[in-house]
Amino acid sequence: MYDLIIIGAGITGQTAAIYAARKRMKFLLLAREIGGQFLESGAIFNYPGIVKTTGVEFSAIMEEQLAFNGISPREGEEARGIERIPGGFRVQCAGGGYEAKAVIVATGARARKLGVPGEDRLARRGVTYCSICDGPLFAGMDIAIVGGGNSALEGAIFTKDIARKITLVDIGPSFIAHEYLVENIASSPNVEAIHGANTVEITGDASVTGLVYEKDGARHTLPVRGVIVEIGRVPNTEFVDGFLDRNRQGHIIIDCWTRSSVDGVFAAGDCASGQEYQYVIAAGQGCMALLKASRYLANLKGAP
């Protein structure tokens, strides 16, 4: 039995693993694939201490750091469930079960996609899912932000001084965001909203050249250089359904110590409640979860 199993090898799980290795813990890092959101990110300008990098470059740095600390992730092992067993927990994967006294869930979240032609083909070539992460890539350009909720409007506010023009393409009849966000958008001269517009295609060859939407039975094309899809994210937590408490969006509910509803199971990063979908926050929570899990294990050893 391991002391700890870390599920997920994005920046959250990798950070937890680095700290676990430095503490000389007996642990296992399980992941469907190594990298998490690194595999989706283009340029990264907002991680402290790194002026500029890309998701691929950042992932390579992290993998080098894992190797430096003697960490060999068990790749290709996607968690399918967690259950209590005497003395700890069993994490069930496709390749079998693994046992540990404590567990950190760091499985992240995936972007909610439009599912339209051109979206996947033009990903990272003008199509992105994070205004704060990738907004600076569209300096001086005309772009579209798809969505009408808080994340879409927050994205428009963040990018309105970067992009030349922003068109919010909202499938609903009106915004469903906080009123102060709506007021901010209304006073922004380079932000326009099109409501009742259903995005049906993203066009372009080497990069994005337009967004096609349907409104009132007619098709229209917006000539844009970038499309930011802000229609929410989906936490990768289906495998803990019925075992851990989750909120309405599916995020694992945690306290300020990253503790879940089950003693001995911790959660951190984009899969946990309070998420902000930022690398620096995910890394910090990964560290927090490891330190709290270490304290939990120390208390177990001290128990009679």
C-alpha positions as CSV (number, residue, x, y, z in Angstrom):
1,M,0.0,0.0,0.0
2,Y,1.3,3.5,-0.9
3,D,1.2,6.4,1.4
4,L,-0.4,8.5,-1.2
5,I,-1.9,8.3,-4.7
6,I,-2.1,11.4,-6.8
7,I,-4.6,11.2,-9.6
8,G,-3.8,13.5,-12.5
9,A,-0.6,14.8,-14.0
10,G,-1.3,18.4,-15.1
11,I,0.5,21.2,-13.2
12,T,-1.5,20.4,-10.0
13,G,-0.7,16.8,-9.8
14,Q,2.9,17.3,-10.9
15,T,3.4,20.0,-8.3
16,A,2.0,17.7,-5.6
17,A,4.3,14.9,-6.8
18,I,7.4,17.1,-6.7
19,Y,6.7,18.0,-3.1
20,A,5.9,14.3,-2.3
21,A,9.2,13.3,-3.7
22,R,11.1,15.9,-1.7
23,K,9.4,14.6,1.4
24,R,10.5,11.0,0.5
25,M,7.0,9.8,0.5
26,K,5.9,6.4,-0.9
27,F,3.5,7.6,-3.6
28,L,2.1,6.9,-7.0
29,L,1.3,9.5,-9.7
30,L,-1.5,8.2,-12.0
31,A,-2.7,9.9,-15.2
32,R,-4.5,9.2,-18.4
33,E,-1.8,11.4,-20.1
34,I,0.9,13.7,-18.9
35,G,0.4,17.4,-19.3
36,G,-3.2,18.2,-18.7
37,Q,-4.0,21.8,-19.8
38,F,-0.4,22.2,-21.0
39,L,-1.5,20.2,-24.1
40,E,-4.2,22.8,-24.9
41,S,-2.4,26.0,-24.2
42,G,-0.7,28.2,-26.7
43,A,1.5,31.1,-25.5
44,I,1.8,31.7,-21.7
45,F,2.7,35.1,-20.4
46,N,1.3,35.1,-16.9
47,Y,3.2,32.5,-14.9
48,P,5.4,34.2,-12.2
49,G,9.1,33.8,-12.9
50,I,8.7,32.7,-16.6
51,V,8.4,35.7,-18.9
52,K,7.1,33.8,-21.9
53,T,6.6,30.2,-22.7
54,T,4.1,27.8,-24.4
55,G,2.1,24.9,-23.1
56,V,4.5,22.5,-24.9
57,E,7.6,24.2,-23.5
58,F,6.2,24.5,-20.0
59,S,5.2,20.8,-20.0
60,A,8.7,19.8,-21.1
61,I,10.2,21.8,-18.2
62,M,7.8,20.1,-15.7
63,E,8.6,16.7,-17.1
64,E,12.3,17.4,-16.7
65,Q,11.7,18.4,-13.1
66,L,9.7,15.2,-12.5
67,A,12.7,13.2,-13.8
68,F,15.1,15.2,-11.7
69,N,13.2,14.2,-8.6
70,G,13.0,10.6,-9.7
71,I,9.3,10.6,-10.4
72,S,7.9,8.2,-13.0
73,P,4.2,8.8,-13.6
74,R,2.1,5.8,-14.3
75,E,0.7,7.0,-17.7
76,G,-2.3,5.5,-19.4
77,E,-4.0,4.8,-16.1
78,E,-7.3,6.7,-16.1
79,A,-9.1,6.5,-12.7
80,R,-12.5,4.9,-12.9
81,G,-13.4,5.0,-9.2
82,I,-12.3,5.4,-5.6
83,E,-13.5,3.2,-2.7
84,R,-12.7,2.8,0.9
85,I,-10.8,-0.2,2.0
86,P,-9.4,-1.2,5.4
87,G,-6.6,1.2,6.2
88,G,-7.1,3.5,3.2
89,F,-8.5,3.6,-0.3
90,R,-8.4,1.8,-3.6
91,V,-8.2,3.7,-6.9
92,Q,-9.6,1.6,-9.7
93,C,-8.1,2.1,-13.1
94,A,-8.3,0.3,-16.4
95,G,-5.1,-1.6,-15.6
96,G,-6.2,-2.6,-12.1
97,G,-6.5,-1.3,-8.6
98,Y,-4.0,0.7,-6.6
99,E,-4.1,1.2,-2.8
100,A,-3.0,4.1,-0.6
101,K,-3.7,5.6,2.8
102,A,-4.6,8.9,1.2
103,V,-5.5,10.3,-2.2
104,I,-5.2,13.6,-4.0
105,V,-7.6,14.2,-6.9
106,A,-6.0,16.6,-9.4
107,T,-7.8,15.5,-12.6
108,G,-8.5,19.1,-13.9
109,A,-11.2,20.2,-16.2
110,R,-11.8,20.2,-19.9
111,A,-13.2,23.1,-21.9
112,R,-16.8,22.8,-22.9
113,K,-16.7,22.8,-26.7
114,L,-19.1,24.1,-29.3
115,G,-18.8,20.9,-31.4
116,V,-18.9,22.8,-34.7
117,P,-16.9,22.3,-38.0
118,G,-13.5,24.0,-37.8
119,E,-13.2,24.1,-34.0
120,D,-10.9,21.2,-33.5
121,R,-8.9,21.8,-36.7
122,L,-8.2,25.4,-35.8
123,A,-7.5,24.8,-32.1
124,R,-4.4,26.8,-31.1
125,R,-4.5,28.5,-34.5
126,G,-6.9,31.2,-33.5
127,V,-9.4,29.1,-31.5
128,T,-8.9,29.1,-27.7
129,Y,-10.8,28.6,-24.5
130,C,-9.3,31.1,-22.1
131,S,-9.5,34.8,-22.6
132,I,-7.1,35.6,-19.7
133,C,-4.6,33.0,-20.8
134,D,-4.6,33.8,-24.5
135,G,-6.2,37.2,-24.9
136,P,-2.8,38.9,-25.4
137,L,-2.3,36.8,-28.6
138,F,-4.9,38.9,-30.3
139,A,-3.5,42.3,-29.9
140,G,-4.9,44.7,-32.5
141,M,-7.2,42.1,-34.0
142,D,-10.9,41.6,-34.5
143,I,-12.1,38.6,-32.4
144,A,-15.3,36.9,-31.4
145,I,-16.0,35.6,-27.9
146,V,-18.7,32.9,-27.8
147,G,-20.8,32.9,-24.7
148,G,-23.1,35.1,-22.6
149,G,-22.3,34.3,-19.0
150,N,-19.8,35.6,-16.5
151,S,-16.7,34.0,-18.1
152,A,-17.5,35.4,-21.5
153,L,-18.1,38.9,-20.3
154,E,-15.1,38.8,-18.0
155,G,-13.1,37.7,-21.0
156,A,-14.4,40.6,-23.0
157,I,-13.5,43.1,-20.3
158,F,-10.0,41.6,-20.0
159,T,-9.4,41.8,-23.8
160,K,-11.1,45.0,-24.7
161,D,-7.9,47.0,-24.3
162,I,-6.0,44.4,-26.3
163,A,-8.1,43.5,-29.3
164,R,-9.3,46.0,-31.8
165,K,-12.9,44.9,-31.8
166,I,-14.7,42.2,-29.8
167,T,-18.0,40.6,-30.8
168,L,-19.8,38.6,-28.2
169,V,-21.8,35.9,-29.9
170,D,-24.4,34.8,-27.4
171,I,-26.9,32.0,-28.2
172,G,-29.3,33.4,-25.5
173,P,-31.7,36.3,-25.8
174,S,-29.7,38.3,-23.2
175,F,-26.7,38.0,-21.1
176,I,-26.9,35.8,-18.0
177,A,-23.9,37.4,-16.3
178,H,-23.6,39.7,-13.3
179,E,-25.1,43.1,-13.8
180,Y,-21.9,45.0,-13.2
181,L,-20.3,43.0,-16.0
182,V,-23.1,43.8,-18.3
183,E,-22.8,47.5,-17.5
184,N,-19.1,47.4,-18.1
185,I,-19.6,45.9,-21.5
186,A,-22.3,48.4,-22.4
187,S,-19.9,51.2,-21.8
188,S,-17.1,49.7,-23.9
189,P,-17.1,51.2,-27.4
190,N,-15.2,48.3,-29.1
191,V,-17.4,45.6,-27.7
192,E,-20.5,44.5,-29.6
193,A,-23.0,41.8,-28.7
194,I,-25.1,39.7,-31.0
195,H,-27.8,37.8,-29.0
196,G,-29.9,34.8,-30.3
197,A,-26.9,33.8,-32.4
198,N,-26.0,30.1,-32.7
199,T,-22.4,29.5,-33.8
200,V,-22.4,26.9,-36.5
201,E,-18.8,27.0,-37.9
202,I,-15.4,28.4,-37.6
203,T,-13.6,29.1,-40.9
204,G,-10.0,29.3,-42.0
205,D,-7.2,27.3,-43.4
206,A,-3.9,27.9,-41.6
207,S,-5.6,30.1,-39.0
208,V,-9.0,31.5,-38.1
209,T,-10.6,33.9,-40.7
210,G,-14.2,33.9,-39.6
211,L,-17.1,32.7,-37.4
212,V,-20.4,31.7,-38.9
213,Y,-23.6,32.0,-36.9
214,E,-27.3,31.6,-37.5
215,K,-29.8,34.2,-36.3
216,D,-33.5,34.4,-37.2
217,G,-33.1,31.6,-39.8
218,A,-30.3,33.4,-41.7
219,R,-26.6,32.7,-41.8
220,H,-24.0,35.4,-41.1
221,T,-20.2,35.4,-41.2
222,L,-18.0,37.5,-38.9
223,P,-14.5,38.2,-40.3
224,V,-12.4,37.6,-37.2
225,R,-8.8,36.5,-36.5
226,G,-9.6,34.7,-33.3
227,V,-12.4,32.9,-31.6
228,I,-12.4,32.5,-27.8
229,V,-15.0,30.0,-26.6
230,E,-16.2,30.8,-23.1
231,I,-19.2,28.6,-22.5
232,G,-17.8,27.0,-19.4
233,R,-15.6,24.1,-18.4
234,V,-16.4,20.5,-17.4
235,P,-14.5,19.1,-14.4
236,N,-13.1,15.6,-14.9
237,T,-14.8,14.2,-11.8
238,E,-17.3,11.8,-13.1
239,F,-15.4,8.9,-11.6
240,V,-16.0,10.1,-8.0
241,D,-19.7,10.5,-8.4
242,G,-21.4,9.0,-5.4
243,F,-18.2,8.9,-3.4
244,L,-17.2,12.6,-3.0
245,D,-19.6,15.6,-2.7
246,R,-19.6,17.7,-5.8
247,N,-21.3,21.0,-6.6
248,R,-23.8,21.6,-9.3
249,Q,-21.1,22.1,-11.9
250,G,-19.4,18.8,-10.9
251,H,-16.5,20.3,-9.0
252,I,-15.3,18.4,-5.9
253,I,-16.3,20.5,-2.9
254,I,-13.2,21.3,-0.7
255,D,-12.5,23.4,2.3
256,C,-9.6,25.9,2.6
257,W,-7.3,23.0,3.4
258,T,-8.3,21.2,0.1
259,R,-10.1,18.5,2.1
260,S,-13.0,16.8,0.4
261,S,-16.1,15.3,2.0
262,V,-14.2,12.1,2.7
263,D,-11.4,12.2,5.3
264,G,-8.1,11.3,3.7
265,V,-9.1,12.4,0.2
266,F,-8.0,15.8,-1.0
267,A,-8.7,17.7,-4.2
268,A,-7.0,20.5,-5.9
269,G,-6.8,22.6,-9.1
270,D,-9.5,22.9,-11.8
271,C,-11.4,19.8,-10.6
272,A,-12.1,21.4,-7.2
273,S,-14.5,24.0,-6.1
274,G,-13.3,27.6,-6.0
275,Q,-11.5,27.1,-9.3
276,E,-10.2,30.0,-11.4
277,Y,-8.5,28.0,-14.2
278,Q,-5.1,29.6,-13.8
279,Y,-1.8,27.7,-13.8
280,V,-0.4,29.5,-10.8
281,I,-3.5,28.8,-8.7
282,A,-3.5,25.1,-9.7
283,A,0.1,24.7,-8.8
284,G,-0.4,26.4,-5.4
285,Q,-3.3,24.2,-4.6
286,G,-1.3,21.1,-5.6
287,C,1.3,22.1,-3.1
288,M,-1.4,22.8,-0.4
289,A,-3.0,19.5,-1.0
290,L,0.3,17.6,-0.6
291,L,1.2,19.4,2.6
292,K,-2.2,18.7,4.1
293,A,-2.2,15.1,3.0
294,S,1.3,14.8,4.5
295,R,-0.1,16.1,7.8
296,Y,-3.0,13.7,7.6
297,L,-0.6,10.8,7.2
298,A,1.5,12.0,10.0
299,N,-1.5,12.0,12.3
300,L,-2.4,8.5,11.2
301,K,1.0,7.3,12.3
302,G,0.6,9.0,15.6
303,A,-2.8,7.5,16.3
304,P,-3.0,4.7,18.8
